[in-house]
Amino acid sequence: MTAVPYRGRGHGDALVATGLALAAAAGIPQLFLTADASDWPRRWYARRGFA
């Protein structure tokens, strides 16, 4: 979780993008992520390709 004063600056996006790139480079074909169906992170992750 990103600390409140640092949200909205792209830190979370950079972290997720780096993790996805490292997984792809390592040949990991599928990643799993859990987010509460009623909470905002679910939509944030969906915009980054998670279903």
PDB file of N, CA, C, O and CB in Angstrom:
ATOM      1  N   MET A   1       0.839  -1.164   0.000  1.00  0.00           N
ATOM      2  CA  MET A   1       0.000   0.000   0.000  1.00  0.00           C
ATOM      3  C   MET A   1       0.891   1.236   0.000  1.00  0.00           C
ATOM      4  O   MET A   1       1.893   1.295   0.714  1.00  0.00           O
ATOM      5  CB  MET A   1      -0.959  -0.007   1.209  1.00  0.00           C
ATOM      6  N   THR A   2       0.523   2.199  -0.791  1.00  0.00           N
ATOM      7  CA  THR A   2       1.256   3.460  -0.852  1.00  0.00           C
ATOM      8  C   THR A   2       0.768   4.387   0.261  1.00  0.00           C
ATOM      9  O   THR A   2      -0.437   4.529   0.465  1.00  0.00           O
ATOM     10  CB  THR A   2       1.086   4.134  -2.244  1.00  0.00           C
ATOM     11  N   ALA A   3       1.690   5.011   0.974  1.00  0.00           N
ATOM     12  CA  ALA A   3       1.328   5.952   2.036  1.00  0.00           C
ATOM     13  C   ALA A   3       0.521   7.103   1.449  1.00  0.00           C
ATOM     14  O   ALA A   3       0.801   7.568   0.344  1.00  0.00           O
ATOM     15  CB  ALA A   3       2.594   6.488   2.757  1.00  0.00           C
ATOM     16  N   VAL A   4      -0.472   7.553   2.185  1.00  0.00           N
ATOM     17  CA  VAL A   4      -1.406   8.580   1.716  1.00  0.00           C
ATOM     18  C   VAL A   4      -0.709   9.796   1.095  1.00  0.00           C
ATOM     19  O   VAL A   4      -1.125  10.223   0.017  1.00  0.00           O
ATOM     20  CB  VAL A   4      -2.273   9.035   2.865  1.00  0.00           C
ATOM     21  N   PRO A   5       0.327  10.377   1.714  1.00  0.00           N
ATOM     22  CA  PRO A   5       0.931  11.574   1.116  1.00  0.00           C
ATOM     23  C   PRO A   5       1.578  11.333  -0.252  1.00  0.00           C
ATOM     24  O   PRO A   5       1.840  12.280  -0.993  1.00  0.00           O
ATOM     25  CB  PRO A   5       1.962  12.129   2.053  1.00  0.00           C
ATOM     26  N   TYR A   6       1.834  10.066  -0.583  1.00  0.00           N
ATOM     27  CA  TYR A   6       2.525   9.741  -1.827  1.00  0.00           C
ATOM     28  C   TYR A   6       1.616   9.141  -2.896  1.00  0.00           C
ATOM     29  O   TYR A   6       2.087   8.773  -3.972  1.00  0.00           O
ATOM     30  CB  TYR A   6       3.641   8.791  -1.543  1.00  0.00           C
ATOM     31  N   ARG A   7       0.337   9.041  -2.612  1.00  0.00           N
ATOM     32  CA  ARG A   7      -0.606   8.477  -3.584  1.00  0.00           C
ATOM     33  C   ARG A   7      -0.821   9.444  -4.731  1.00  0.00           C
ATOM     34  O   ARG A   7      -0.715  10.660  -4.573  1.00  0.00           O
ATOM     35  CB  ARG A   7      -1.950   8.142  -2.915  1.00  0.00           C
ATOM     36  N   GLY A   8      -1.125   8.876  -5.894  1.00  0.00           N
ATOM     37  CA  GLY A   8      -1.418   9.692  -7.068  1.00  0.00           C
ATOM     38  C   GLY A   8      -0.180  10.191  -7.787  1.00  0.00           C
ATOM     39  O   GLY A   8      -0.278  11.048  -8.665  1.00  0.00           O
ATOM     40  N   ARG A   9       0.980   9.670  -7.432  1.00  0.00           N
ATOM     41  CA  ARG A   9       2.234  10.103  -8.059  1.00  0.00           C
ATOM     42  C   ARG A   9       2.820   9.045  -8.982  1.00  0.00           C
ATOM     43  O   ARG A   9       3.898   9.236  -9.547  1.00  0.00           O
ATOM     44  CB  ARG A   9       3.248  10.461  -6.995  1.00  0.00           C
ATOM     45  N   GLY A  10       2.113   7.933  -9.135  1.00  0.00           N
ATOM     46  CA  GLY A  10       2.582   6.882 -10.035  1.00  0.00           C
ATOM     47  C   GLY A  10       3.470   5.824  -9.403  1.00  0.00           C
ATOM     48  O   GLY A  10       3.984   4.949 -10.100  1.00  0.00           O
ATOM     49  N   HIS A  11       3.658   5.894  -8.081  1.00  0.00           N
ATOM     50  CA  HIS A  11       4.521   4.902  -7.433  1.00  0.00           C
ATOM     51  C   HIS A  11       3.933   3.495  -7.531  1.00  0.00           C
ATOM     52  O   HIS A  11       4.647   2.544  -7.851  1.00  0.00           O
ATOM     53  CB  HIS A  11       4.740   5.272  -5.964  1.00  0.00           C
ATOM     54  N   GLY A  12       2.648   3.362  -7.259  1.00  0.00           N
ATOM     55  CA  GLY A  12       1.999   2.054  -7.349  1.00  0.00           C
ATOM     56  C   GLY A  12       2.025   1.511  -8.760  1.00  0.00           C
ATOM     57  O   GLY A  12       2.277   0.325  -8.974  1.00  0.00           O
ATOM     58  N   ASP A  13       1.765   2.380  -9.722  1.00  0.00           N
ATOM     59  CA  ASP A  13       1.810   1.987 -11.134  1.00  0.00           C
ATOM     60  C   ASP A  13       3.199   1.473 -11.509  1.00  0.00           C
ATOM     61  O   ASP A  13       3.330   0.450 -12.181  1.00  0.00           O
ATOM     62  CB  ASP A  13       1.422   3.174 -12.038  1.00  0.00           C
ATOM     63  N   ALA A  14       4.230   2.191 -11.070  1.00  0.00           N
ATOM     64  CA  ALA A  14       5.605   1.783 -11.365  1.00  0.00           C
ATOM     65  C   ALA A  14       5.923   0.442 -10.729  1.00  0.00           C
ATOM     66  O   ALA A  14       6.583  -0.397 -11.341  1.00  0.00           O
ATOM     67  CB  ALA A  14       6.595   2.840 -10.877  1.00  0.00           C
ATOM     68  N   LEU A  15       5.459   0.235  -9.507  1.00  0.00           N
ATOM     69  CA  LEU A  15       5.699  -1.019  -8.807  1.00  0.00           C
ATOM     70  C   LEU A  15       5.031  -2.192  -9.524  1.00  0.00           C
ATOM     71  O   LEU A  15       5.654  -3.232  -9.732  1.00  0.00           O
ATOM     72  CB  LEU A  15       5.196  -0.925  -7.369  1.00  0.00           C
ATOM     73  N   VAL A  16       3.767  -2.023  -9.898  1.00  0.00           N
ATOM     74  CA  VAL A  16       3.042  -3.088 -10.596  1.00  0.00           C
ATOM     75  C   VAL A  16       3.664  -3.344 -11.970  1.00  0.00           C
ATOM     76  O   VAL A  16       3.852  -4.498 -12.353  1.00  0.00           O
ATOM     77  CB  VAL A  16       1.545  -2.722 -10.743  1.00  0.00           C
ATOM     78  N   ALA A  17       3.983  -2.292 -12.709  1.00  0.00           N
ATOM     79  CA  ALA A  17       4.587  -2.455 -14.042  1.00  0.00           C
ATOM     80  C   ALA A  17       5.928  -3.181 -13.953  1.00  0.00           C
ATOM     81  O   ALA A  17       6.228  -4.035 -14.787  1.00  0.00           O
ATOM     82  CB  ALA A  17       4.778  -1.081 -14.719  1.00  0.00           C
ATOM     83  N   THR A  18       6.731  -2.847 -12.949  1.00  0.00           N
ATOM     84  CA  THR A  18       8.023  -3.514 -12.778  1.00  0.00           C
ATOM     85  C   THR A  18       7.830  -4.983 -12.421  1.00  0.00           C
ATOM     86  O   THR A  18       8.523  -5.851 -12.953  1.00  0.00           O
ATOM     87  CB  THR A  18       8.854  -2.810 -11.690  1.00  0.00           C
ATOM     88  N   GLY A  19       6.895  -5.260 -11.528  1.00  0.00           N
ATOM     89  CA  GLY A  19       6.616  -6.650 -11.172  1.00  0.00           C
ATOM     90  C   GLY A  19       6.146  -7.474 -12.363  1.00  0.00           C
ATOM     91  O   GLY A  19       6.567  -8.616 -12.545  1.00  0.00           O
ATOM     92  N   LEU A  20       5.273  -6.887 -13.168  1.00  0.00           N
ATOM     93  CA  LEU A  20       4.787  -7.588 -14.365  1.00  0.00           C
ATOM     94  C   LEU A  20       5.916  -7.822 -15.359  1.00  0.00           C
ATOM     95  O   LEU A  20       6.001  -8.894 -15.958  1.00  0.00           O
ATOM     96  CB  LEU A  20       3.657  -6.791 -15.034  1.00  0.00           C
ATOM     97  N   ALA A  21       6.781  -6.831 -15.539  1.00  0.00           N
ATOM     98  CA  ALA A  21       7.911  -6.968 -16.470  1.00  0.00           C
ATOM     99  C   ALA A  21       8.895  -8.031 -15.980  1.00  0.00           C
ATOM    100  O   ALA A  21       9.381  -8.836 -16.774  1.00  0.00           O
ATOM    101  CB  ALA A  21       8.636  -5.615 -16.644  1.00  0.00           C
ATOM    102  N   LEU A  22       9.188  -8.040 -14.697  1.00  0.00           N
ATOM    103  CA  LEU A  22      10.094  -9.052 -14.148  1.00  0.00           C
ATOM    104  C   LEU A  22       9.511 -10.454 -14.283  1.00  0.00           C
ATOM    105  O   LEU A  22      10.230 -11.400 -14.603  1.00  0.00           O
ATOM    106  CB  LEU A  22      10.397  -8.754 -12.678  1.00  0.00           C
ATOM    107  N   ALA A  23       8.217 -10.587 -14.041  1.00  0.00           N
ATOM    108  CA  ALA A  23       7.564 -11.894 -14.187  1.00  0.00           C
ATOM    109  C   ALA A  23       7.619 -12.357 -15.635  1.00  0.00           C
ATOM    110  O   ALA A  23       7.904 -13.523 -15.905  1.00  0.00           O
ATOM    111  CB  ALA A  23       6.099 -11.831 -13.704  1.00  0.00           C
ATOM    112  N   ALA A  24       7.347 -11.447 -16.572  1.00  0.00           N
ATOM    113  CA  ALA A  24       7.389 -11.798 -17.994  1.00  0.00           C
ATOM    114  C   ALA A  24       8.807 -12.206 -18.406  1.00  0.00           C
ATOM    115  O   ALA A  24       8.985 -13.179 -19.139  1.00  0.00           O
ATOM    116  CB  ALA A  24       6.901 -10.611 -18.859  1.00  0.00           C
ATOM    117  N   ALA A  25       9.808 -11.466 -17.937  1.00  0.00           N
ATOM    118  CA  ALA A  25      11.199 -11.787 -18.267  1.00  0.00           C
ATOM    119  C   ALA A  25      11.626 -13.134 -17.699  1.00  0.00           C
ATOM    120  O   ALA A  25      12.489 -13.805 -18.264  1.00  0.00           O
ATOM    121  CB  ALA A  25      12.123 -10.700 -17.750  1.00  0.00           C
ATOM    122  N   ALA A  26      11.023 -13.526 -16.586  1.00  0.00           N
ATOM    123  CA  ALA A  26      11.337 -14.813 -15.961  1.00  0.00           C
ATOM    124  C   ALA A  26      10.521 -15.951 -16.562  1.00  0.00           C
ATOM    125  O   ALA A  26      10.672 -17.106 -16.163  1.00  0.00           O
ATOM    126  CB  ALA A  26      11.092 -14.742 -14.460  1.00  0.00           C
ATOM    127  N   GLY A  27       9.652 -15.624 -17.524  1.00  0.00           N
ATOM    128  CA  GLY A  27       8.849 -16.654 -18.176  1.00  0.00           C
ATOM    129  C   GLY A  27       7.624 -17.080 -17.387  1.00  0.00           C
ATOM    130  O   GLY A  27       7.069 -18.150 -17.634  1.00  0.00           O
ATOM    131  N   ILE A  28       7.202 -16.265 -16.453  1.00  0.00           N
ATOM    132  CA  ILE A  28       6.015 -16.590 -15.662  1.00  0.00           C
ATOM    133  C   ILE A  28       4.789 -16.191 -16.480  1.00  0.00           C
ATOM    134  O   ILE A  28       4.569 -15.002 -16.710  1.00  0.00           O
ATOM    135  CB  ILE A  28       6.032 -15.858 -14.261  1.00  0.00           C
ATOM    136  N   PRO A  29       3.994 -17.151 -16.921  1.00  0.00           N
ATOM    137  CA  PRO A  29       2.907 -16.859 -17.859  1.00  0.00           C
ATOM    138  C   PRO A  29       1.630 -16.295 -17.235  1.00  0.00           C
ATOM    139  O   PRO A  29       0.807 -15.702 -17.932  1.00  0.00           O
ATOM    140  CB  PRO A  29       2.566 -18.091 -18.590  1.00  0.00           C
ATOM    141  N   GLN A  30       1.467 -16.478 -15.936  1.00  0.00           N
ATOM    142  CA  GLN A  30       0.194 -16.069 -15.335  1.00  0.00           C
ATOM    143  C   GLN A  30       0.422 -15.633 -13.894  1.00  0.00           C
ATOM    144  O   GLN A  30       1.123 -16.297 -13.130  1.00  0.00           O
ATOM    145  CB  GLN A  30      -0.842 -17.222 -15.394  1.00  0.00           C
ATOM    146  N   LEU A  31      -0.184 -14.499 -13.536  1.00  0.00           N
ATOM    147  CA  LEU A  31      -0.094 -13.986 -12.169  1.00  0.00           C
ATOM    148  C   LEU A  31      -1.488 -13.927 -11.575  1.00  0.00           C
ATOM    149  O   LEU A  31      -2.468 -13.748 -12.298  1.00  0.00           O
ATOM    150  CB  LEU A  31       0.579 -12.585 -12.133  1.00  0.00           C
ATOM    151  N   PHE A  32      -1.582 -14.075 -10.267  1.00  0.00           N
ATOM    152  CA  PHE A  32      -2.856 -14.011  -9.567  1.00  0.00           C
ATOM    153  C   PHE A  32      -2.823 -12.859  -8.576  1.00  0.00           C
ATOM    154  O   PHE A  32      -1.799 -12.583  -7.951  1.00  0.00           O
ATOM    155  CB  PHE A  32      -3.164 -15.348  -8.849  1.00  0.00           C
ATOM    156  N   LEU A  33      -3.941 -12.204  -8.446  1.00  0.00           N
ATOM    157  CA  LEU A  33      -4.068 -11.080  -7.541  1.00  0.00           C
ATOM    158  C   LEU A  33      -5.453 -11.138  -6.925  1.00  0.00           C
ATOM    159  O   LEU A  33      -6.425 -11.460  -7.608  1.00  0.00           O
ATOM    160  CB  LEU A  33      -3.825  -9.725  -8.272  1.00  0.00           C
ATOM    161  N   THR A  34      -5.550 -10.830  -5.647  1.00  0.00           N
ATOM    162  CA  THR A  34      -6.841 -10.823  -4.968  1.00  0.00           C
ATOM    163  C   THR A  34      -7.152  -9.413  -4.494  1.00  0.00           C
ATOM    164  O   THR A  34      -6.324  -8.768  -3.852  1.00  0.00           O
ATOM    165  CB  THR A  34      -6.850 -11.813  -3.781  1.00  0.00           C
ATOM    166  N   ALA A  35      -8.353  -8.939  -4.814  1.00  0.00           N
ATOM    167  CA  ALA A  35      -8.822  -7.630  -4.338  1.00  0.00           C
ATOM    168  C   ALA A  35     -10.292  -7.756  -3.989  1.00  0.00           C
ATOM    169  O   ALA A  35     -11.043  -8.438  -4.687  1.00  0.00           O
ATOM    170  CB  ALA A  35      -8.596  -6.507  -5.411  1.00  0.00           C
ATOM    171  N   ASP A  36     -10.701  -7.112  -2.929  1.00  0.00           N
ATOM    172  CA  ASP A  36     -12.095  -7.140  -2.502  1.00  0.00           C
ATOM    173  C   ASP A  36     -12.989  -6.593  -3.615  1.00  0.00           C
ATOM    174  O   ASP A  36     -12.704  -5.535  -4.176  1.00  0.00           O
ATOM    175  CB  ASP A  36     -12.286  -6.325  -1.199  1.00  0.00           C
ATOM    176  N   ALA A  37     -14.051  -7.299  -3.930  1.00  0.00           N
ATOM    177  CA  ALA A  37     -14.939  -6.924  -5.038  1.00  0.00           C
ATOM    178  C   ALA A  37     -15.577  -5.555  -4.865  1.00  0.00           C
ATOM    179  O   ALA A  37     -15.954  -4.928  -5.854  1.00  0.00           O
ATOM    180  CB  ALA A  37     -16.021  -7.951  -5.191  1.00  0.00           C
ATOM    181  N   SER A  38     -15.705  -5.078  -3.633  1.00  0.00           N
ATOM    182  CA  SER A  38     -16.375  -3.795  -3.422  1.00  0.00           C
ATOM    183  C   SER A  38     -15.397  -2.648  -3.151  1.00  0.00           C
ATOM    184  O   SER A  38     -15.820  -1.516  -2.915  1.00  0.00           O
ATOM    185  CB  SER A  38     -17.345  -3.912  -2.269  1.00  0.00           C
ATOM    186  N   ASP A  39     -14.104  -2.933  -3.183  1.00  0.00           N
ATOM    187  CA  ASP A  39     -13.122  -1.902  -2.845  1.00  0.00           C
ATOM    188  C   ASP A  39     -12.486  -1.328  -4.116  1.00  0.00           C
ATOM    189  O   ASP A  39     -12.468  -1.987  -5.155  1.00  0.00           O
ATOM    190  CB  ASP A  39     -12.031  -2.479  -1.913  1.00  0.00           C
ATOM    191  N   TRP A  40     -11.967  -0.105  -4.028  1.00  0.00           N
ATOM    192  CA  TRP A  40     -11.428   0.584  -5.198  1.00  0.00           C
ATOM    193  C   TRP A  40     -10.250  -0.123  -5.863  1.00  0.00           C
ATOM    194  O   TRP A  40     -10.127  -0.004  -7.082  1.00  0.00           O
ATOM    195  CB  TRP A  40     -11.010   1.953  -4.806  1.00  0.00           C
ATOM    196  N   PRO A  41      -9.367  -0.852  -5.164  1.00  0.00           N
ATOM    197  CA  PRO A  41      -8.233  -1.461  -5.874  1.00  0.00           C
ATOM    198  C   PRO A  41      -8.646  -2.405  -6.992  1.00  0.00           C
ATOM    199  O   PRO A  41      -7.904  -2.588  -7.957  1.00  0.00           O
ATOM    200  CB  PRO A  41      -7.372  -2.207  -4.903  1.00  0.00           C
ATOM    201  N   ARG A  42      -9.813  -2.999  -6.871  1.00  0.00           N
ATOM    202  CA  ARG A  42     -10.264  -3.919  -7.926  1.00  0.00           C
ATOM    203  C   ARG A  42     -10.310  -3.195  -9.268  1.00  0.00           C
ATOM    204  O   ARG A  42      -9.843  -3.735 -10.271  1.00  0.00           O
ATOM    205  CB  ARG A  42     -11.660  -4.509  -7.584  1.00  0.00           C
ATOM    206  N   ARG A  43     -10.856  -2.005  -9.305  1.00  0.00           N
ATOM    207  CA  ARG A  43     -10.929  -1.236 -10.558  1.00  0.00           C
ATOM    208  C   ARG A  43      -9.548  -0.769 -11.006  1.00  0.00           C
ATOM    209  O   ARG A  43      -9.255  -0.754 -12.201  1.00  0.00           O
ATOM    210  CB  ARG A  43     -11.858  -0.025 -10.388  1.00  0.00           C
ATOM    211  N   TRP A  44      -8.704  -0.388 -10.057  1.00  0.00           N
ATOM    212  CA  TRP A  44      -7.344   0.055 -10.364  1.00  0.00           C
ATOM    213  C   TRP A  44      -6.566  -1.074 -11.037  1.00  0.00           C
ATOM    214  O   TRP A  44      -5.898  -0.857 -12.048  1.00  0.00           O
ATOM    215  CB  TRP A  44      -6.616   0.522  -9.079  1.00  0.00           C
ATOM    216  N   TYR A  45      -6.656  -2.284 -10.473  1.00  0.00           N
ATOM    217  CA  TYR A  45      -5.982  -3.440 -11.058  1.00  0.00           C
ATOM    218  C   TYR A  45      -6.589  -3.820 -12.412  1.00  0.00           C
ATOM    219  O   TYR A  45      -5.856  -4.218 -13.317  1.00  0.00           O
ATOM    220  CB  TYR A  45      -6.053  -4.630 -10.101  1.00  0.00           C
ATOM    221  N   ALA A  46      -7.884  -3.707 -12.563  1.00  0.00           N
ATOM    222  CA  ALA A  46      -8.530  -4.031 -13.841  1.00  0.00           C
ATOM    223  C   ALA A  46      -7.991  -3.142 -14.956  1.00  0.00           C
ATOM    224  O   ALA A  46      -7.814  -3.603 -16.084  1.00  0.00           O
ATOM    225  CB  ALA A  46     -10.061  -3.875 -13.731  1.00  0.00           C
ATOM    226  N   ARG A  47      -7.730  -1.873 -14.652  1.00  0.00           N
ATOM    227  CA  ARG A  47      -7.175  -0.964 -15.665  1.00  0.00           C
ATOM    228  C   ARG A  47      -5.758  -1.367 -16.066  1.00  0.00           C
ATOM    229  O   ARG A  47      -5.254  -0.911 -17.093  1.00  0.00           O
ATOM    230  CB  ARG A  47      -7.174   0.478 -15.143  1.00  0.00           C
ATOM    231  N   ARG A  48      -5.122  -2.204 -15.280  1.00  0.00           N
ATOM    232  CA  ARG A  48      -3.782  -2.671 -15.580  1.00  0.00           C
ATOM    233  C   ARG A  48      -3.770  -4.082 -16.136  1.00  0.00           C
ATOM    234  O   ARG A  48      -2.719  -4.717 -16.216  1.00  0.00           O
ATOM    235  CB  ARG A  48      -2.933  -2.605 -14.351  1.00  0.00           C
ATOM    236  N   GLY A  49      -4.947  -4.576 -16.522  1.00  0.00           N
ATOM    237  CA  GLY A  49      -5.025  -5.861 -17.205  1.00  0.00           C
ATOM    238  C   GLY A  49      -5.462  -7.040 -16.371  1.00  0.00           C
ATOM    239  O   GLY A  49      -5.600  -8.142 -16.903  1.00  0.00           O
ATOM    240  N   PHE A  50      -5.684  -6.854 -15.092  1.00  0.00           N
ATOM    241  CA  PHE A  50      -6.136  -7.970 -14.260  1.00  0.00           C
ATOM    242  C   PHE A  50      -7.651  -8.113 -14.381  1.00  0.00           C
ATOM    243  O   PHE A  50      -8.375  -7.131 -14.544  1.00  0.00           O
ATOM    244  CB  PHE A  50      -5.721  -7.760 -12.774  1.00  0.00           C
ATOM    245  N   ALA A  51      -8.106  -9.349 -14.297  1.00  0.00           N
ATOM    246  CA  ALA A  51      -9.547  -9.623 -14.395  1.00  0.00           C
ATOM    247  C   ALA A  51     -10.005 -10.342 -13.134  1.00  0.00           C
ATOM    248  O   ALA A  51     -11.185 -10.669 -13.004  1.00  0.00           O
ATOM    249  CB  ALA A  51      -9.875 -10.474 -15.663  1.00  0.00           C
TER     250      ALA A  51
END
